[in-house]
Amino acid sequence: MKFELSLLRHAKSSWEFPLDDRLRPLNERGIINAEKMRKEIIHQQCIPQKIYTSPAVRARTTAKILIEKQDIPFPTLEIVEELYTFDTNNLERFVKKMNPLYTNVFLFGHNNAITDFVNKFGDLFIPNVPTAGWVTIEFEAENWASITKGKTIRFITPSAL
């Protein structure tokens, strides 16, 4: 069975105000880049069955920008505490617990977890997934728990658009 996981790093956040890390908003460049990626997702007609995001404001806002103002229905965004992680092992544990009824999933999160995950499970080495970067890995597996090395089928950055 084919499983497709799109990992999207949050867009560029603001360091303008002394806020708790979870509360940092997107800066102007982050908003512009999230809009670029929104257009690309629609251009590629990549509509997930399920969307998960870190609870951090910058990740939630990126996800909302990417799924709002669409002509096609996106699933409801689910905020997951476990995705506020910078560690690939935590990210891997979450992915492997995902419901196998969802075979096409978007996941919004943070580095280094995303870059390390795509290098562990994808077949394309990516030195760094930049802010608002989008990587999709396709897996042949019985369920999410049994995924191993997959095929990187997409790596798109705002600067490439």
C-alpha positions, 0 to 999 in steps of 0.5 A, a space after each residue: 500500500 502507498 503512503 504519502 507524507 508531506 512534511 512542511 517546515 513552518 515559515 519564517 518567524 519573527 524575533 522582534 518581540 521577547 516572546 516564549 518560543 511557542 508564541 512567536 508569530 510569522 514575520 512578513 517574509 514568512 507570510 509571503 513565503 507561506 502564500 507562495 507555497 499555498 499557490 504551489 500546493 494548489 498548482 500541484 493538486 496535492 490535497 491531503 486526507 489529514 493535516 497535523 500541526 505543531 501547536 507553536 503559533 508559527 507552525 499553526 499560522 503557516 498551516 492555516 495560510 496554506 489551507 485557507 482560501 482554497 477552492 477545494 476542501 481541505 481536511 480540518 487542521 489537528 493541533 498535536 502537542 507531540 509535534 512541538 519537537 526538534 528531535 527526529 525520534 519524537 517525530 518518527 514516533 508520532 508518524 508511526 502511530 498515525 492512523 493507516 486509514 489516512 494514506 496522504 498526510 501533511 505534517 507542519 513542524 520544526 527543524 531539526 526534526 524535519 530535516 533529520 526525518 527526511 534524510 533518514 526516511 527519504 532517498 534524497 539527501 537534503 542538507 537543510 529544509 528551509 523555512 516554508 520548505 515542503 518535502 514529500 516522501 512516498 512509502 510502500 508499507 502495510 501501515 505507518 508503523 511499518 514504514 522504512 526507507 521511502 522515495 522522496 518525490 517532492 522538495 520545494 522551497 519558496 526561493 525556487 518558486 
